[in-house]
Amino acid sequence: MSNLLLNIKKIQLNAAEFNLNAIPAVLIRGKKVFYKT
């Protein structure tokens, strides 16, 4: 059970890092689209 909980925590941390990395990329894409229009 402890291994399962550790894996879940790792997945949650990876998801959080992915979200933090993805948000600026979306903002940059949004700005590029905004400037093009």
Biopython code that builds the backbone (N, CA, C, O; Angstrom):
import numpy as np
from Bio.PDB.StructureBuilder import StructureBuilder

atoms = [
    (1, "MET", "N", (0.835, -1.212, 0.000)),
    (1, "MET", "CA", (0.000, 0.000, 0.000)),
    (1, "MET", "C", (0.863, 1.253, 0.000)),
    (1, "MET", "O", (0.540, 2.227, -0.680)),
    (2, "SER", "N", (1.965, 1.238, 0.761)),
    (2, "SER", "CA", (2.803, 2.438, 0.825)),
    (2, "SER", "C", (3.392, 2.750, -0.553)),
    (2, "SER", "O", (3.503, 3.915, -0.935)),
    (3, "ASN", "N", (3.767, 1.705, -1.297)),
    (3, "ASN", "CA", (4.304, 1.933, -2.639)),
    (3, "ASN", "C", (3.255, 2.561, -3.542)),
    (3, "ASN", "O", (3.567, 3.433, -4.353)),
    (4, "LEU", "N", (2.015, 2.119, -3.402)),
    (4, "LEU", "CA", (0.940, 2.671, -4.220)),
    (4, "LEU", "C", (0.749, 4.147, -3.906)),
    (4, "LEU", "O", (0.580, 4.966, -4.809)),
    (5, "LEU", "N", (0.778, 4.482, -2.614)),
    (5, "LEU", "CA", (0.604, 5.886, -2.218)),
    (5, "LEU", "C", (1.756, 6.734, -2.745)),
    (5, "LEU", "O", (1.546, 7.863, -3.189)),
    (6, "LEU", "N", (2.969, 6.196, -2.699)),
    (6, "LEU", "CA", (4.126, 6.940, -3.209)),
    (6, "LEU", "C", (3.977, 7.178, -4.705)),
    (6, "LEU", "O", (4.284, 8.263, -5.200)),
    (7, "ASN", "N", (3.507, 6.162, -5.425)),
    (7, "ASN", "CA", (3.312, 6.316, -6.866)),
    (7, "ASN", "C", (2.260, 7.368, -7.161)),
    (7, "ASN", "O", (2.409, 8.156, -8.095)),
    (8, "ILE", "N", (1.193, 7.385, -6.367)),
    (8, "ILE", "CA", (0.135, 8.384, -6.574)),
    (8, "ILE", "C", (0.694, 9.780, -6.335)),
    (8, "ILE", "O", (0.391, 10.710, -7.082)),
    (9, "LYS", "N", (1.514, 9.927, -5.289)),
    (9, "LYS", "CA", (2.103, 11.241, -5.001)),
    (9, "LYS", "C", (3.013, 11.673, -6.143)),
    (9, "LYS", "O", (3.017, 12.842, -6.528)),
    (10, "LYS", "N", (3.786, 10.735, -6.685)),
    (10, "LYS", "CA", (4.672, 11.057, -7.806)),
    (10, "LYS", "C", (3.855, 11.517, -9.004)),
    (10, "LYS", "O", (4.208, 12.493, -9.667)),
    (11, "ILE", "N", (2.762, 10.815, -9.281)),
    (11, "ILE", "CA", (1.906, 11.179, -10.416)),
    (11, "ILE", "C", (1.326, 12.572, -10.205)),
    (11, "ILE", "O", (1.267, 13.377, -11.135)),
    (12, "GLN", "N", (0.896, 12.852, -8.971)),
    (12, "GLN", "CA", (0.321, 14.166, -8.679)),
    (12, "GLN", "C", (1.373, 15.256, -8.862)),
    (12, "GLN", "O", (1.072, 16.311, -9.421)),
    (13, "LEU", "N", (2.608, 15.018, -8.399)),
    (13, "LEU", "CA", (3.676, 16.007, -8.549)),
    (13, "LEU", "C", (3.995, 16.216, -10.024)),
    (13, "LEU", "O", (4.179, 17.350, -10.467)),
    (14, "ASN", "N", (4.062, 15.119, -10.789)),
    (14, "ASN", "CA", (4.343, 15.234, -12.218)),
    (14, "ASN", "C", (3.238, 16.019, -12.913)),
    (14, "ASN", "O", (3.515, 16.834, -13.793)),
    (15, "ALA", "N", (1.992, 15.780, -12.524)),
    (15, "ALA", "CA", (0.869, 16.493, -13.124)),
    (15, "ALA", "C", (0.947, 17.969, -12.775)),
    (15, "ALA", "O", (0.673, 18.820, -13.620)),
    (16, "ALA", "N", (1.318, 18.281, -11.541)),
    (16, "ALA", "CA", (1.425, 19.680, -11.122)),
    (16, "ALA", "C", (2.528, 20.375, -11.911)),
    (16, "ALA", "O", (2.348, 21.507, -12.359)),
    (17, "GLU", "N", (3.666, 19.711, -12.086)),
    (17, "GLU", "CA", (4.762, 20.298, -12.856)),
    (17, "GLU", "C", (4.338, 20.491, -14.306)),
    (17, "GLU", "O", (4.652, 21.512, -14.918)),
    (18, "PHE", "N", (3.629, 19.514, -14.854)),
    (18, "PHE", "CA", (3.165, 19.621, -16.235)),
    (18, "PHE", "C", (2.228, 20.806, -16.388)),
    (18, "PHE", "O", (2.321, 21.552, -17.363)),
    (19, "ASN", "N", (1.318, 20.985, -15.425)),
    (19, "ASN", "CA", (0.374, 22.097, -15.485)),
    (19, "ASN", "C", (1.113, 23.424, -15.405)),
    (19, "ASN", "O", (0.782, 24.358, -16.134)),
    (20, "LEU", "N", (2.118, 23.522, -14.523)),
    (20, "LEU", "CA", (2.882, 24.763, -14.382)),
    (20, "LEU", "C", (3.627, 25.066, -15.677)),
    (20, "LEU", "O", (3.753, 26.228, -16.065)),
    (21, "ASN", "N", (4.120, 24.031, -16.346)),
    (21, "ASN", "CA", (4.838, 24.237, -17.602)),
    (21, "ASN", "C", (3.877, 24.538, -18.745)),
    (21, "ASN", "O", (4.218, 25.280, -19.666)),
    (22, "ALA", "N", (2.684, 23.967, -18.689)),
    (22, "ALA", "CA", (1.730, 24.113, -19.784)),
    (22, "ALA", "C", (1.060, 25.480, -19.767)),
    (22, "ALA", "O", (0.786, 26.042, -20.828)),
    (23, "ILE", "N", (0.790, 26.025, -18.587)),
    (23, "ILE", "CA", (0.070, 27.302, -18.505)),
    (23, "ILE", "C", (0.822, 28.426, -19.227)),
    (23, "ILE", "O", (0.207, 29.121, -20.035)),
    (24, "PRO", "N", (2.123, 28.642, -18.978)),
    (24, "PRO", "CA", (2.831, 29.704, -19.707)),
    (24, "PRO", "C", (2.829, 29.465, -21.214)),
    (24, "PRO", "O", (2.736, 30.416, -21.990)),
    (25, "ALA", "N", (2.930, 28.206, -21.636)),
    (25, "ALA", "CA", (2.922, 27.892, -23.067)),
    (25, "ALA", "C", (1.592, 28.309, -23.681)),
    (25, "ALA", "O", (1.554, 28.859, -24.781)),
    (26, "VAL", "N", (0.508, 28.046, -22.969)),
    (26, "VAL", "CA", (-0.814, 28.432, -23.472)),
    (26, "VAL", "C", (-0.922, 29.948, -23.529)),
    (26, "VAL", "O", (-1.462, 30.499, -24.488)),
    (27, "LEU", "N", (-0.410, 30.628, -22.501)),
    (27, "LEU", "CA", (-0.467, 32.095, -22.482)),
    (27, "LEU", "C", (0.338, 32.666, -23.645)),
    (27, "LEU", "O", (-0.098, 33.608, -24.306)),
    (28, "ILE", "N", (1.517, 32.088, -23.892)),
    (28, "ILE", "CA", (2.354, 32.564, -25.000)),
    (28, "ILE", "C", (1.631, 32.333, -26.325)),
    (28, "ILE", "O", (1.622, 33.211, -27.188)),
    (29, "ARG", "N", (1.028, 31.161, -26.488)),
    (29, "ARG", "CA", (0.287, 30.872, -27.723)),
    (29, "ARG", "C", (-0.866, 31.850, -27.864)),
    (29, "ARG", "O", (-1.129, 32.361, -28.952)),
    (30, "GLY", "N", (-1.555, 32.107, -26.755)),
    (30, "GLY", "CA", (-2.689, 33.026, -26.787)),
    (30, "GLY", "C", (-2.244, 34.419, -27.206)),
    (30, "GLY", "O", (-2.935, 35.086, -27.976)),
    (31, "LYS", "N", (-1.091, 34.866, -26.703)),
    (31, "LYS", "CA", (-0.587, 36.194, -27.057)),
    (31, "LYS", "C", (-0.211, 36.237, -28.533)),
    (31, "LYS", "O", (-0.492, 37.220, -29.219)),
    (32, "LYS", "N", (0.425, 35.175, -29.022)),
    (32, "LYS", "CA", (0.813, 35.135, -30.432)),
    (32, "LYS", "C", (-0.429, 35.224, -31.313)),
    (32, "LYS", "O", (-0.450, 35.958, -32.301)),
    (33, "VAL", "N", (-1.460, 34.472, -30.946)),
    (33, "VAL", "CA", (-2.700, 34.498, -31.722)),
    (33, "VAL", "C", (-3.320, 35.885, -31.635)),
    (33, "VAL", "O", (-3.832, 36.411, -32.623)),
    (34, "PHE", "N", (-3.267, 36.473, -30.435)),
    (34, "PHE", "CA", (-3.864, 37.799, -30.233)),
    (34, "PHE", "C", (-3.128, 38.834, -31.086)),
    (34, "PHE", "O", (-3.754, 39.691, -31.709)),
    (35, "TYR", "N", (-1.801, 38.749, -31.109)),
    (35, "TYR", "CA", (-1.033, 39.727, -31.878)),
    (35, "TYR", "C", (-1.248, 39.542, -33.381)),
    (35, "TYR", "O", (-1.231, 40.511, -34.140)),
    (36, "LYS", "N", (-1.450, 38.299, -33.801)),
    (36, "LYS", "CA", (-1.673, 38.052, -35.227)),
    (36, "LYS", "C", (-3.002, 38.639, -35.683)),
    (36, "LYS", "O", (-3.119, 39.107, -36.815)),
    (37, "THR", "N", (-4.007, 38.616, -34.802)),
    (37, "THR", "CA", (-5.329, 39.100, -35.183)),
    (37, "THR", "C", (-5.431, 40.585, -34.983)),
    (37, "THR", "O", (-6.478, 41.174, -35.253)),
]
sb = StructureBuilder()
sb.init_structure("model")
sb.init_model(0)
sb.init_chain("A")
sb.init_seg("    ")
for serial, (resi, resn, name, xyz) in enumerate(atoms, 1):
    if name == "N":
        sb.init_residue(resn, " ", resi, " ")
    sb.init_atom(name, np.array(xyz, "f"), 0.0, 1.0, " ", f" {name:<3s}", serial, name[0])
structure = sb.get_structure()
